[in-house]
Amino acid sequence: MAPLGDFTIDRSQVDDLNDQAILIWTEFQVSKGLELDTEWAGHFQPLLRAPGHEGSGYARVQERPDTILLVTAWERASDMREFMASPSAQLYRENLEARGIRATSSRETFSQRSSDYVGPSWFDALTCSYVELFWIYFLTPVTDAQKTRISDLIGIREPAVGIGGVRHGVKRCQTGLPLKIWAIRTELVHGQEAQLMLWPHFWTDAKSAEYRHVGKYTNSGYLMWDVGSLLEKLGDKLESVGALEWKEEFCDFKPITLA
C-alpha cells in the first residue's frame, strides 16, 4: 500500500469553529531508542496547564517506532489557538526541539462528547485501551449519500456478550465501540484533495486485538465458516463506500498528567 498523505492544505480559520470542542492529533518524530519516562511527560506541562486544555495522551506508533502520536482535547478551538500564540507554547516547542523531538504533522478533528458515545468517554477509552487506529482517506467532496453509507459501517466488533458483559466466562475483547472521527480540514494525497476519517477501535489488549483476524460465522441454513478475516472484510467494505486508501496502526496511549 502506498504511503498516505500528510500535507494539510493551508486554509483560513473558520470563525464558527472557535467555540467548538476539538481534538488535535500531532505526530512527533523521535529517536527509536527514546525512553518515554517521567522526564518526557514533563516537557508537556505548559500544554497541560493551558486554559481550555481538557486532556492529553501519547503513544509510540507500533508500526512507526520513530513516531509519537499525541492527542489533545480542547474545550474550544479558540483556547487552542490562544495557547499556540502564547509564550508558553514557544517554551513548549523549544523544550521538545532541544531533545530532538520534532512535530511533523498536526490534524484537527471535532471532539466526541461522552453523551454522543456509547460506553466510556472517548478519551477514557483511548487511554485505557489498546487502540487499533485506522487512517482512511476519501476523495473530496464526500457526498451526503456517501457519508450515510460510511456511517452505517460498524467496524470490527467482538461477538455479543452475555449478562454482566461476560461471554462464556471470557472477559470482553473491547472496552468500547469503534468510533468514527472526521478531520476538519482536507489533505493532499497523491496530488488529490482528500478528507481523512480516523476510526479508532478500542481493544482490551494486544491479544484481544487478534480477534480481527478470525473468520466470521454466518447462518444460512447451516453454521458455516466465512472465508476471510474480519479485517479483510472491513477492507472490502471501505472500498465499497469509496475509500481512496487506508492504513491500520496500533497505539497504546497513556495519559499525561500535571507534575
C-alpha atoms as an extended CHARMM CRD file, in Angstrom:
* protein
*
       259  EXT
         1         1  MET       CA              0.0000000000        0.0000000000        0.0000000000  PROA      1               0.0000000000
         2         2  ALA       CA              1.3370000000        3.4060000000       -0.9100000000  PROA      2               0.0000000000
         3         3  PRO       CA              2.1310000000        5.8950000000        1.8820000000  PROA      3               0.0000000000
         4         4  LEU       CA             -0.7510000000        8.0920000000        2.9290000000  PROA      4               0.0000000000
         5         5  GLY       CA             -0.5990000000       11.8340000000        2.5160000000  PROA      5               0.0000000000
         6         6  ASP       CA              0.1580000000       14.0850000000        5.4740000000  PROA      6               0.0000000000
         7         7  PHE       CA              0.3580000000       17.5210000000        3.8490000000  PROA      7               0.0000000000
         8         8  THR       CA             -2.5270000000       19.5590000000        5.2090000000  PROA      8               0.0000000000
         9         9  ILE       CA             -3.8630000000       22.2050000000        2.8550000000  PROA      9               0.0000000000
        10        10  ASP       CA             -3.4260000000       25.6890000000        4.3380000000  PROA      10              0.0000000000
        11        11  ARG       CA             -6.8250000000       27.2660000000        4.7670000000  PROA      11              0.0000000000
        12        12  SER       CA             -8.0620000000       30.3420000000        6.6230000000  PROA      12              0.0000000000
        13        13  GLN       CA             -9.5340000000       29.7300000000       10.0590000000  PROA      13              0.0000000000
        14        14  VAL       CA            -13.3010000000       29.4700000000       10.2180000000  PROA      14              0.0000000000
        15        15  ASP       CA            -14.7650000000       31.7460000000       12.8960000000  PROA      15              0.0000000000
        16        16  ASP       CA            -17.6830000000       29.4930000000       13.7800000000  PROA      16              0.0000000000
        17        17  LEU       CA            -15.2270000000       26.7870000000       14.8960000000  PROA      17              0.0000000000
        18        18  ASN       CA            -13.9060000000       28.9260000000       17.7400000000  PROA      18              0.0000000000
        19        19  ASP       CA            -16.4190000000       27.6720000000       20.2910000000  PROA      19              0.0000000000
        20        20  GLN       CA            -16.3310000000       24.0330000000       19.1470000000  PROA      20              0.0000000000
        21        21  ALA       CA            -14.6110000000       21.3630000000       21.2380000000  PROA      21              0.0000000000
        22        22  ILE       CA            -11.7850000000       19.9110000000       19.1670000000  PROA      22              0.0000000000
        23        23  LEU       CA             -9.0250000000       17.3160000000       19.2520000000  PROA      23              0.0000000000
        24        24  ILE       CA             -5.5090000000       17.8610000000       17.9440000000  PROA      24              0.0000000000
        25        25  TRP       CA             -3.6520000000       14.8000000000       16.6270000000  PROA      25              0.0000000000
        26        26  THR       CA              0.0550000000       15.6660000000       16.4480000000  PROA      26              0.0000000000
        27        27  GLU       CA              2.7660000000       13.3750000000       15.1310000000  PROA      27              0.0000000000
        28        28  PHE       CA              6.3000000000       13.8410000000       16.5010000000  PROA      28              0.0000000000
        29        29  GLN       CA              9.4250000000       12.3550000000       15.0140000000  PROA      29              0.0000000000
        30        30  VAL       CA             11.6890000000       10.9240000000       17.7310000000  PROA      30              0.0000000000
        31        31  SER       CA             14.6100000000        8.5620000000       18.1040000000  PROA      31              0.0000000000
        32        32  LYS       CA             13.5370000000        4.9030000000       18.1460000000  PROA      32              0.0000000000
        33        33  GLY       CA             15.5060000000        4.4930000000       21.3680000000  PROA      33              0.0000000000
        34        34  LEU       CA             13.9520000000        7.4710000000       23.1550000000  PROA      34              0.0000000000
        35        35  GLU       CA             12.7060000000        6.4170000000       26.5780000000  PROA      35              0.0000000000
        36        36  LEU       CA              9.2530000000        7.7980000000       27.3610000000  PROA      36              0.0000000000
        37        37  ASP       CA              9.9770000000        8.3670000000       31.0460000000  PROA      37              0.0000000000
        38        38  THR       CA              8.7590000000       10.9300000000       33.5680000000  PROA      38              0.0000000000
        39        39  GLU       CA             11.1290000000       13.4980000000       32.0790000000  PROA      39              0.0000000000
        40        40  TRP       CA              9.3720000000       13.0450000000       28.7220000000  PROA      40              0.0000000000
        41        41  ALA       CA              5.9870000000       13.8320000000       30.2940000000  PROA      41              0.0000000000
        42        42  GLY       CA              7.4810000000       16.9140000000       31.9330000000  PROA      42              0.0000000000
        43        43  HSD       CA              8.0020000000       18.5910000000       28.5740000000  PROA      43              0.0000000000
        44        44  PHE       CA              4.2180000000       18.8060000000       28.1350000000  PROA      44              0.0000000000
        45        45  GLN       CA              3.4810000000       20.7150000000       31.3500000000  PROA      45              0.0000000000
        46        46  PRO       CA              2.9550000000       24.0930000000       29.5900000000  PROA      46              0.0000000000
        47        47  LEU       CA              0.3540000000       22.4040000000       27.3820000000  PROA      47              0.0000000000
        48        48  LEU       CA             -1.4020000000       20.7110000000       30.2870000000  PROA      48              0.0000000000
        49        49  ARG       CA             -1.6450000000       23.9810000000       32.2450000000  PROA      49              0.0000000000
        50        50  ALA       CA             -3.1450000000       25.9380000000       29.3500000000  PROA      50              0.0000000000
        51        51  PRO       CA             -6.6920000000       27.3040000000       29.8470000000  PROA      51              0.0000000000
        52        52  GLY       CA             -9.1860000000       25.1270000000       27.9840000000  PROA      52              0.0000000000
        53        53  HSD       CA             -6.9480000000       22.0380000000       27.9230000000  PROA      53              0.0000000000
        54        54  GLU       CA             -9.1090000000       19.0050000000       28.7870000000  PROA      54              0.0000000000
        55        55  GLY       CA             -6.7020000000       16.0910000000       28.4450000000  PROA      55              0.0000000000
        56        56  SER       CA             -3.7460000000       14.6850000000       26.5250000000  PROA      56              0.0000000000
        57        57  GLY       CA             -2.4980000000       11.1900000000       25.8030000000  PROA      57              0.0000000000
        58        58  TYR       CA              0.5060000000        9.9080000000       23.8700000000  PROA      58              0.0000000000
        59        59  ALA       CA              1.6830000000        6.6690000000       22.3140000000  PROA      59              0.0000000000
        60        60  ARG       CA              4.5620000000        5.3730000000       20.2390000000  PROA      60              0.0000000000
        61        61  VAL       CA              3.1110000000        4.1410000000       16.9560000000  PROA      61              0.0000000000
        62        62  GLN       CA              3.8350000000        0.4210000000       16.8320000000  PROA      62              0.0000000000
        63        63  GLU       CA              4.3450000000        0.3440000000       13.0550000000  PROA      63              0.0000000000
        64        64  ARG       CA              6.4850000000        3.5120000000       13.1030000000  PROA      64              0.0000000000
        65        65  PRO       CA              8.6340000000        3.4200000000       16.2630000000  PROA      65              0.0000000000
        66        66  ASP       CA             10.2130000000        6.7570000000       15.3500000000  PROA      66              0.0000000000
        67        67  THR       CA              6.7700000000        8.4080000000       15.6360000000  PROA      67              0.0000000000
        68        68  ILE       CA              4.9110000000        9.5350000000       18.7520000000  PROA      68              0.0000000000
        69        69  LEU       CA              1.2240000000       10.3810000000       18.3700000000  PROA      69              0.0000000000
        70        70  LEU       CA             -0.1040000000       12.9720000000       20.8130000000  PROA      70              0.0000000000
        71        71  VAL       CA             -3.8700000000       13.5110000000       21.1110000000  PROA      71              0.0000000000
        72        72  THR       CA             -5.0300000000       16.6520000000       22.9150000000  PROA      72              0.0000000000
        73        73  ALA       CA             -8.5930000000       17.6230000000       23.7640000000  PROA      73              0.0000000000
        74        74  TRP       CA             -9.5080000000       21.3010000000       23.9400000000  PROA      74              0.0000000000
        75        75  GLU       CA            -12.7080000000       22.7590000000       25.3490000000  PROA      75              0.0000000000
        76        76  ARG       CA            -12.8050000000       25.2770000000       22.4930000000  PROA      76              0.0000000000
        77        77  ALA       CA            -10.8010000000       25.7720000000       19.3140000000  PROA      77              0.0000000000
        78        78  SER       CA            -10.1620000000       29.3650000000       20.3910000000  PROA      78              0.0000000000
        79        79  ASP       CA             -8.3970000000       28.0770000000       23.5450000000  PROA      79              0.0000000000
        80        80  MET       CA             -6.0220000000       26.0340000000       21.4150000000  PROA      80              0.0000000000
        81        81  ARG       CA             -5.2390000000       28.9980000000       19.1570000000  PROA      81              0.0000000000
        82        82  GLU       CA             -4.6160000000       31.3190000000       22.1100000000  PROA      82              0.0000000000
        83        83  PHE       CA             -2.2090000000       28.8070000000       23.6080000000  PROA      83              0.0000000000
        84        84  MET       CA             -0.3350000000       28.2680000000       20.3240000000  PROA      84              0.0000000000
        85        85  ALA       CA              0.2230000000       32.0520000000       20.0800000000  PROA      85              0.0000000000
        86        86  SER       CA              1.4280000000       32.3490000000       23.7060000000  PROA      86              0.0000000000
        87        87  PRO       CA              4.9590000000       32.4520000000       25.2120000000  PROA      87              0.0000000000
        88        88  SER       CA              4.1190000000       29.1620000000       26.9940000000  PROA      88              0.0000000000
        89        89  ALA       CA              3.6770000000       27.4580000000       23.6320000000  PROA      89              0.0000000000
        90        90  GLN       CA              7.0270000000       28.8210000000       22.4740000000  PROA      90              0.0000000000
        91        91  LEU       CA              8.6770000000       27.3320000000       25.6000000000  PROA      91              0.0000000000
        92        92  TYR       CA              6.8420000000       24.0590000000       24.9790000000  PROA      92              0.0000000000
        93        93  ARG       CA              8.1370000000       23.8340000000       21.4010000000  PROA      93              0.0000000000
        94        94  GLU       CA             11.6960000000       24.7950000000       22.3980000000  PROA      94              0.0000000000
        95        95  ASN       CA             11.8050000000       22.1380000000       25.1350000000  PROA      95              0.0000000000
        96        96  LEU       CA             10.7540000000       19.4440000000       22.6640000000  PROA      96              0.0000000000
        97        97  GLU       CA             13.1590000000       20.5700000000       19.9570000000  PROA      97              0.0000000000
        98        98  ALA       CA             16.0220000000       20.6040000000       22.4730000000  PROA      98              0.0000000000
        99        99  ARG       CA             15.5270000000       16.8630000000       22.8700000000  PROA      99              0.0000000000
       100       100  GLY       CA             15.3020000000       16.2820000000       19.1420000000  PROA      100             0.0000000000
       101       101  ILE       CA             11.5120000000       15.8530000000       19.2340000000  PROA      101             0.0000000000
       102       102  ARG       CA             10.0670000000       17.4700000000       16.1110000000  PROA      102             0.0000000000
       103       103  ALA       CA              6.3900000000       17.8500000000       15.1700000000  PROA      103             0.0000000000
       104       104  THR       CA              5.8730000000       16.5810000000       11.6140000000  PROA      104             0.0000000000
       105       105  SER       CA              2.1040000000       16.9130000000       11.1710000000  PROA      105             0.0000000000
       106       106  SER       CA             -0.9830000000       18.0850000000       13.0180000000  PROA      106             0.0000000000
       107       107  ARG       CA             -4.6630000000       17.4690000000       12.3510000000  PROA      107             0.0000000000
       108       108  GLU       CA             -7.8290000000       18.8860000000       13.8870000000  PROA      108             0.0000000000
       109       109  THR       CA            -10.9910000000       16.8730000000       14.4550000000  PROA      109             0.0000000000
       110       110  PHE       CA            -14.1770000000       17.6670000000       16.3070000000  PROA      110             0.0000000000
       111       111  SER       CA            -14.2830000000       16.2510000000       19.8150000000  PROA      111             0.0000000000
       112       112  GLN       CA            -16.6080000000       13.3650000000       20.6110000000  PROA      112             0.0000000000
       113       113  ARG       CA            -18.5230000000       14.1520000000       23.7920000000  PROA      113             0.0000000000
       114       114  SER       CA            -19.3380000000       11.2520000000       26.1080000000  PROA      114             0.0000000000
       115       115  SER       CA            -23.0550000000       11.9430000000       25.6700000000  PROA      115             0.0000000000
       116       116  ASP       CA            -22.6410000000       11.0950000000       21.9750000000  PROA      116             0.0000000000
       117       117  TYR       CA            -20.7020000000        7.8980000000       22.5930000000  PROA      117             0.0000000000
       118       118  VAL       CA            -21.8850000000        4.5680000000       23.9830000000  PROA      118             0.0000000000
       119       119  GLY       CA            -19.5140000000        3.2490000000       26.6410000000  PROA      119             0.0000000000
       120       120  PRO       CA            -16.7930000000        5.1690000000       28.4840000000  PROA      120             0.0000000000
       121       121  SER       CA            -15.9630000000        8.6450000000       27.2530000000  PROA      121             0.0000000000
       122       122  TRP       CA            -13.9330000000        8.5040000000       24.0510000000  PROA      122             0.0000000000
       123       123  PHE       CA            -10.8710000000        9.9190000000       25.8350000000  PROA      123             0.0000000000
       124       124  ASP       CA            -11.1070000000        7.3760000000       28.6680000000  PROA      124             0.0000000000
       125       125  ALA       CA            -11.4550000000        4.6320000000       26.0620000000  PROA      125             0.0000000000
       126       126  LEU       CA             -8.4380000000        5.9920000000       24.1920000000  PROA      126             0.0000000000
       127       127  THR       CA             -6.1600000000        5.9960000000       27.2250000000  PROA      127             0.0000000000
       128       128  CYS       CA             -7.3130000000        2.7080000000       28.7920000000  PROA      128             0.0000000000
       129       129  SER       CA             -7.3320000000        0.5880000000       25.6170000000  PROA      129             0.0000000000
       130       130  TYR       CA             -5.0210000000       -0.9940000000       23.0950000000  PROA      130             0.0000000000
       131       131  VAL       CA             -6.0460000000        1.1680000000       20.1370000000  PROA      131             0.0000000000
       132       132  GLU       CA             -6.3100000000       -0.0980000000       16.5890000000  PROA      132             0.0000000000
       133       133  LEU       CA             -6.3310000000        3.1650000000       14.6400000000  PROA      133             0.0000000000
       134       134  PHE       CA             -7.4640000000        3.2870000000       11.0120000000  PROA      134             0.0000000000
       135       135  TRP       CA             -6.4610000000        6.2700000000        8.8690000000  PROA      135             0.0000000000
       136       136  ILE       CA             -8.9450000000        6.3460000000        5.9860000000  PROA      136             0.0000000000
       137       137  TYR       CA             -8.9780000000        8.8370000000        3.1240000000  PROA      137             0.0000000000
       138       138  PHE       CA            -11.8890000000        9.7260000000        0.8290000000  PROA      138             0.0000000000
       139       139  LEU       CA            -11.6980000000       11.9580000000       -2.2230000000  PROA      139             0.0000000000
       140       140  THR       CA            -13.4920000000       15.2670000000       -1.7430000000  PROA      140             0.0000000000
       141       141  PRO       CA            -16.2100000000       16.2040000000       -1.8180000000  PROA      141             0.0000000000
       142       142  VAL       CA            -17.6120000000       13.3980000000        0.3370000000  PROA      142             0.0000000000
       143       143  THR       CA            -21.3080000000       13.4500000000       -0.5730000000  PROA      143             0.0000000000
       144       144  ASP       CA            -24.1570000000       13.2070000000        1.9390000000  PROA      144             0.0000000000
       145       145  ALA       CA            -25.1840000000        9.8600000000        0.4460000000  PROA      145             0.0000000000
       146       146  GLN       CA            -21.6270000000        8.5790000000        0.7950000000  PROA      146             0.0000000000
       147       147  LYS       CA            -21.4210000000        9.7760000000        4.4050000000  PROA      147             0.0000000000
       148       148  THR       CA            -24.6570000000        7.9260000000        5.1460000000  PROA      148             0.0000000000
       149       149  ARG       CA            -23.1660000000        4.6890000000        3.7890000000  PROA      149             0.0000000000
       150       150  ILE       CA            -19.9790000000        5.2990000000        5.7680000000  PROA      150             0.0000000000
       151       151  SER       CA            -21.9380000000        5.9430000000        8.9680000000  PROA      151             0.0000000000
       152       152  ASP       CA            -23.6580000000        2.5770000000        8.5390000000  PROA      152             0.0000000000
       153       153  LEU       CA            -20.3450000000        0.7110000000        8.7560000000  PROA      153             0.0000000000
       154       154  ILE       CA            -19.9910000000       -0.8830000000       12.1900000000  PROA      154             0.0000000000
       155       155  GLY       CA            -16.3070000000       -1.7350000000       12.1310000000  PROA      155             0.0000000000
       156       156  ILE       CA            -14.7950000000       -4.8220000000       13.7200000000  PROA      156             0.0000000000
       157       157  ARG       CA            -16.8670000000       -5.9770000000       16.6770000000  PROA      157             0.0000000000
       158       158  GLU       CA            -16.4790000000       -8.8550000000       19.0670000000  PROA      158             0.0000000000
       159       159  PRO       CA            -19.3920000000      -11.3280000000       19.4620000000  PROA      159             0.0000000000
       160       160  ALA       CA            -22.3260000000      -10.2300000000       21.6010000000  PROA      160             0.0000000000
       161       161  VAL       CA            -21.7120000000      -10.6910000000       25.3090000000  PROA      161             0.0000000000
       162       162  GLY       CA            -23.9640000000      -12.2120000000       27.9160000000  PROA      162             0.0000000000
       163       163  ILE       CA            -25.2700000000      -10.9220000000       31.2300000000  PROA      163             0.0000000000
       164       164  GLY       CA            -22.7360000000       -8.7950000000       33.0450000000  PROA      164             0.0000000000
       165       165  GLY       CA            -20.6000000000       -8.3050000000       29.9640000000  PROA      165             0.0000000000
       166       166  VAL       CA            -19.1570000000      -11.8180000000       30.0030000000  PROA      166             0.0000000000
       167       167  ARG       CA            -19.3030000000      -14.2600000000       27.0860000000  PROA      167             0.0000000000
       168       168  HSD       CA            -18.9020000000      -17.9100000000       28.0760000000  PROA      168             0.0000000000
       169       169  GLY       CA            -16.8730000000      -16.8500000000       31.0870000000  PROA      169             0.0000000000
       170       170  VAL       CA            -14.4610000000      -14.8320000000       28.9420000000  PROA      170             0.0000000000
       171       171  LYS       CA            -13.9090000000      -11.1180000000       29.5240000000  PROA      171             0.0000000000
       172       172  ARG       CA            -14.7910000000       -8.6830000000       26.7610000000  PROA      172             0.0000000000
       173       173  CYS       CA            -12.2960000000       -8.1400000000       23.9420000000  PROA      173             0.0000000000
       174       174  GLN       CA            -13.1840000000       -4.4660000000       23.5550000000  PROA      174             0.0000000000
       175       175  THR       CA            -13.5250000000       -1.6120000000       26.0300000000  PROA      175             0.0000000000
       176       176  GLY       CA            -15.8480000000        0.4430000000       23.8190000000  PROA      176             0.0000000000
       177       177  LEU       CA            -17.4260000000        0.6510000000       20.4020000000  PROA      177             0.0000000000
       178       178  PRO       CA            -15.4130000000        1.7510000000       17.3420000000  PROA      178             0.0000000000
       179       179  LEU       CA            -15.6720000000        5.4940000000       16.8350000000  PROA      179             0.0000000000
       180       180  LYS       CA            -15.5400000000        7.4960000000       13.5650000000  PROA      180             0.0000000000
       181       181  ILE       CA            -13.8790000000       10.9290000000       13.7630000000  PROA      181             0.0000000000
       182       182  TRP       CA            -13.6540000000       13.2280000000       10.7250000000  PROA      182             0.0000000000
       183       183  ALA       CA            -10.7960000000       15.6740000000       10.1860000000  PROA      183             0.0000000000
       184       184  ILE       CA            -11.9040000000       19.2940000000        9.8820000000  PROA      184             0.0000000000
       185       185  ARG       CA             -9.5010000000       20.1460000000        7.0660000000  PROA      185             0.0000000000
       186       186  THR       CA             -8.6110000000       18.3560000000        3.8810000000  PROA      186             0.0000000000
       187       187  GLU       CA             -5.2230000000       16.9970000000        2.7980000000  PROA      187             0.0000000000
       188       188  LEU       CA             -3.3900000000       16.2200000000       -0.4050000000  PROA      188             0.0000000000
       189       189  VAL       CA             -2.9980000000       12.5020000000       -1.1220000000  PROA      189             0.0000000000
       190       190  HSD       CA             -1.0370000000       11.7410000000       -4.2970000000  PROA      190             0.0000000000
       191       191  GLY       CA             -1.8870000000       15.2220000000       -5.5270000000  PROA      191             0.0000000000
       192       192  GLN       CA             -5.6250000000       14.8090000000       -4.8990000000  PROA      192             0.0000000000
       193       193  GLU       CA             -7.6540000000       16.6180000000       -2.2450000000  PROA      193             0.0000000000
       194       194  ALA       CA             -8.9650000000       14.1220000000        0.2980000000  PROA      194             0.0000000000
       195       195  GLN       CA            -10.8490000000       14.0010000000        3.5910000000  PROA      195             0.0000000000
       196       196  LEU       CA             -9.4160000000       11.9730000000        6.4710000000  PROA      196             0.0000000000
       197       197  MET       CA            -11.5570000000        9.8400000000        8.7650000000  PROA      197             0.0000000000
       198       198  LEU       CA             -9.8850000000        8.4230000000       11.8730000000  PROA      198             0.0000000000
       199       199  TRP       CA            -11.5370000000        5.2510000000       13.1330000000  PROA      199             0.0000000000
       200       200  PRO       CA            -10.1760000000        4.0290000000       16.4820000000  PROA      200             0.0000000000
       201       201  HSD       CA            -11.1350000000        0.5350000000       17.6880000000  PROA      201             0.0000000000
       202       202  PHE       CA            -10.7230000000        0.0710000000       21.4310000000  PROA      202             0.0000000000
       203       203  TRP       CA             -9.3360000000       -3.3860000000       22.3080000000  PROA      203             0.0000000000
       204       204  THR       CA             -8.6480000000       -4.5930000000       25.8400000000  PROA      204             0.0000000000
       205       205  ASP       CA             -5.0780000000       -5.6210000000       24.9560000000  PROA      205             0.0000000000
       206       206  ALA       CA             -2.9000000000       -6.8110000000       22.0780000000  PROA      206             0.0000000000
       207       207  LYS       CA             -4.0990000000      -10.4030000000       22.4080000000  PROA      207             0.0000000000
       208       208  SER       CA             -7.7400000000       -9.3250000000       22.1950000000  PROA      208             0.0000000000
       209       209  ALA       CA             -6.9820000000       -7.3210000000       19.0360000000  PROA      209             0.0000000000
       210       210  GLU       CA             -6.0460000000      -10.5750000000       17.2680000000  PROA      210             0.0000000000
       211       211  TYR       CA             -9.7930000000      -11.2270000000       17.0380000000  PROA      211             0.0000000000
       212       212  ARG       CA             -9.7550000000       -9.0780000000       13.8840000000  PROA      212             0.0000000000
       213       213  HSD       CA             -8.0510000000      -11.9640000000       12.0580000000  PROA      213             0.0000000000
       214       214  VAL       CA            -10.6640000000      -14.6250000000       12.7790000000  PROA      214             0.0000000000
       215       215  GLY       CA            -13.2970000000      -15.8100000000       10.3140000000  PROA      215             0.0000000000
       216       216  LYS       CA            -16.9110000000      -14.9080000000       10.7810000000  PROA      216             0.0000000000
       217       217  TYR       CA            -19.7640000000      -17.3050000000       11.4720000000  PROA      217             0.0000000000
       218       218  THR       CA            -22.7980000000      -16.9550000000        9.2380000000  PROA      218             0.0000000000
       219       219  ASN       CA            -26.1140000000      -18.7320000000        9.3980000000  PROA      219             0.0000000000
       220       220  SER       CA            -27.6550000000      -19.6990000000        6.0600000000  PROA      220             0.0000000000
       221       221  GLY       CA            -29.3880000000      -22.9260000000        6.9650000000  PROA      221             0.0000000000
       222       222  TYR       CA            -26.1480000000      -24.3010000000        8.3820000000  PROA      222             0.0000000000
       223       223  LEU       CA            -23.4860000000      -22.8690000000       10.6270000000  PROA      223             0.0000000000
       224       224  MET       CA            -20.6900000000      -22.0270000000        8.2050000000  PROA      224             0.0000000000
       225       225  TRP       CA            -17.1920000000      -20.5760000000        8.3940000000  PROA      225             0.0000000000
       226       226  ASP       CA            -16.9990000000      -17.4140000000        6.3290000000  PROA      226             0.0000000000
       227       227  VAL       CA            -13.6790000000      -17.4460000000        4.4780000000  PROA      227             0.0000000000
       228       228  GLY       CA            -11.5190000000      -14.3750000000        5.0910000000  PROA      228             0.0000000000
       229       229  SER       CA            -10.6750000000      -12.4450000000        8.2370000000  PROA      229             0.0000000000
       230       230  LEU       CA            -12.8040000000       -9.6890000000        9.7370000000  PROA      230             0.0000000000
       231       231  LEU       CA            -10.0230000000       -7.2650000000        8.8460000000  PROA      231             0.0000000000
       232       232  GLU       CA            -10.2130000000       -8.2700000000        5.1810000000  PROA      232             0.0000000000
       233       233  LYS       CA            -13.9880000000       -7.9010000000        5.2600000000  PROA      233             0.0000000000
       234       234  LEU       CA            -13.6110000000       -4.4040000000        6.6630000000  PROA      234             0.0000000000
       235       235  GLY       CA            -11.2350000000       -3.5150000000        3.8380000000  PROA      235             0.0000000000
       236       236  ASP       CA            -13.8060000000       -4.6880000000        1.3010000000  PROA      236             0.0000000000
       237       237  LYS       CA            -16.4770000000       -2.5470000000        2.9480000000  PROA      237             0.0000000000
       238       238  LEU       CA            -14.2280000000        0.5230000000        2.9290000000  PROA      238             0.0000000000
       239       239  GLU       CA            -13.6470000000        0.0760000000       -0.7790000000  PROA      239             0.0000000000
       240       240  SER       CA            -17.3960000000       -0.2640000000       -1.3380000000  PROA      240             0.0000000000
       241       241  VAL       CA            -18.0110000000        3.1880000000        0.1890000000  PROA      241             0.0000000000
       242       242  GLY       CA            -15.2990000000        4.8360000000       -1.8960000000  PROA      242             0.0000000000
       243       243  ALA       CA            -12.2480000000        4.8820000000        0.3680000000  PROA      243             0.0000000000
       244       244  LEU       CA             -9.2400000000        6.1510000000       -1.5780000000  PROA      244             0.0000000000
       245       245  GLU       CA             -6.8240000000        4.2710000000        0.6700000000  PROA      245             0.0000000000
       246       246  TRP       CA             -6.3490000000        3.3630000000        4.2980000000  PROA      246             0.0000000000
       247       247  LYS       CA             -3.8380000000        2.0630000000        6.8000000000  PROA      247             0.0000000000
       248       248  GLU       CA             -4.0290000000        0.3430000000       10.1780000000  PROA      248             0.0000000000
       249       249  GLU       CA             -1.7700000000        1.2540000000       13.1160000000  PROA      249             0.0000000000
       250       250  PHE       CA             -1.6390000000        0.3540000000       16.8070000000  PROA      250             0.0000000000
       251       251  CYS       CA             -1.1250000000        2.7140000000       19.7340000000  PROA      251             0.0000000000
       252       252  ASP       CA             -1.0580000000        2.0460000000       23.4650000000  PROA      252             0.0000000000
       253       253  PHE       CA             -1.9530000000        5.5120000000       24.7240000000  PROA      253             0.0000000000
       254       254  LYS       CA             -1.0070000000        6.8060000000       28.1570000000  PROA      254             0.0000000000
       255       255  PRO       CA             -2.4940000000        9.9220000000       29.7390000000  PROA      255             0.0000000000
       256       256  ILE       CA             -0.1790000000       12.8180000000       30.5180000000  PROA      256             0.0000000000
       257       257  THR       CA             -0.7730000000       14.3230000000       33.9630000000  PROA      257             0.0000000000
       258       258  LEU       CA              0.2970000000       17.5050000000       35.7090000000  PROA      258             0.0000000000
       259       259  ALA       CA              3.5080000000       17.2290000000       37.7030000000  PROA      259             0.0000000000
